[in-house]
């Protein structure tokens, strides 16, 4: 499967990813290689990674999974660990995890010693098709999503679709929401194909979503204009996600679940304010309600 080329790095998928990882690390001659995991990727993904990686990892750092741990206090612990383990400007941080981990790991790498190299190896569908692509890194401020961060591109993104076998169905469906978003904002044919679900998490569909997002990011890497279309569903979706995090009596929503609600609401606003057809609103609403549970407030 062909790699997707961005401005300063490539996204390698499947069999190409392993060779790209080993060639890059060997060529760069890093002083230290750090690996960031959470308790889930340590258990389910690290054994597979260890078989793929020909080099040696100097230190494995672990964080707790979940949006509630995506804050500056976790970063402080990671910066301290990098410093204690003699990390320097020639070090590499490999982020092995979902969107929370790649967002935070990218931010930690981008700020430690004024910036060290990092590689993203996304392990959830959402992080494969969206979160690990495009250079956005950061953490939450309280329950407010992604308030602190920088845009800084990784050395490469390596997508191994077999990591999806480690996920429960809810996590996979969460990523489906971002894929549907890519179709809605950029590719009507892709939307029409995806909305019937089927084998939506195929390697070909993952590559197509990555390519669609990358086309936008290449034109507007710092989100001055066009890239804002990638935020469809996120303005209201982030508010809903934060609300559920703040209210402990409510079920916490995964990112994709909250964004699905946000896209329905923003489609309705587009109808009311900008003339989006009622037929389109109903199609969007029906599609998401077929695949995601209703959220009651």
Number of C-alpha atoms within 10 A of each C-alpha: 12 12 18 18 15 17 12 10 15 18 27 24 23 16 14 16 22 19 14 18 21 14 13 13 16 12 8 11 12 15 13 19 21 20 19 22 25 22 13 17 21 19 12 15 21 18 11 15 17 12 9 14 14 15 13 11 15 13 16 16 17 16 19 14 17 14 21 15 17 25 21 18 11 15 22 12 13 21 18 13 15 22 13 9 13 11 23 16 15 15 22 24 27 25 28 25 29 26 26 24 33 30 26 27 29 31 25 27 28 23 15 20 16 9 17 20 21 27 24 31 27 28 29 28 27 24 23 29 27 23 23 34 27 24 19 22 28 27 28 20 13 15 19 16 17 19 13 14 18 18 16 20 24 26 19 25 28 26 29 22 19 12 19 18 13 16 14 10 10 13 19 19 21 23 24 27 25 26 29 26 22 25 20 18 15 17 15 13 10 17 19 13 13 19 21 12 16 9 10 19 20 11 17 14 16 21 21 19 24 22 20 19 22 23 17 19 21 15 14 14 20 17 16 9 11 13 19 13 17 18 16 21 23 21 13 20 25 21 17 22 25 22 16 18 19 15 10 9 8 12 10 20 19 17 23 25 27 25 27 31 26 22 26 24 18 19 24 21 14 15 16 12 9 10 10 14 14 14 10 13 20 13 15 21 18 13 18 20 15 12 17 18 11 12 12 5 5
